[in-house]
Amino acid sequence: MNDTIKNVADKAQETTKATVAKIGEQTKVAMEKGKVQMADYADFQKGNVEAMAEAARIAAQGVEAMGQDAAAFAKKSFDATSEVLKAMAQVKSPTELMKLQADYFRTSFDMLVAEASRSTEASLKLAGDVAKPLQNRMALAAEKMKVAA
């Protein structure tokens, strides 16, 4: 009976040691996988930050360019108005004044419409350019999720 109890105890001890060793090995493998996944996650987040910085850089450049364009338009408009005012000072008849004024208003309106159109196109292009780095990151995230699934 003592031998039987000893054999059962030895067998239980061996089984316990094997189970503990197996659990230790599985834990080690899981830790290694976790370490790799955390490194991948850190790299991915670094890429996200870089994409945000790139988008901000593109936005800043675009806003600066749009500001310069607006200033150029304002100068062009001011110069045109100055020319018309000089011409108005030299008119010799009310008919000539009315024609000059009508031409000025027509030209100013056409310039304003053209500038608004150009500005809208530039804004849309800028929005697309700013979104591009972020869209690329979203595509990469979707690809990683697809591979993980």
Secondary structure, DSSP 8 states (H G I E B T S, - for coil): -HHHHHHHHHHHHHHHHHHHHHHHHHHHHHHHHHHHHHHHHHHHHHHHHHHHHHHHHHHHHHHHHHHHHHHHHHHHHHHHHHHHHHHHHT--SHHHHHHHHHHHHHHHHHHHHHHHHHHHHHHHHHHHHHHHHHHHHHHHHHHHHHHH-
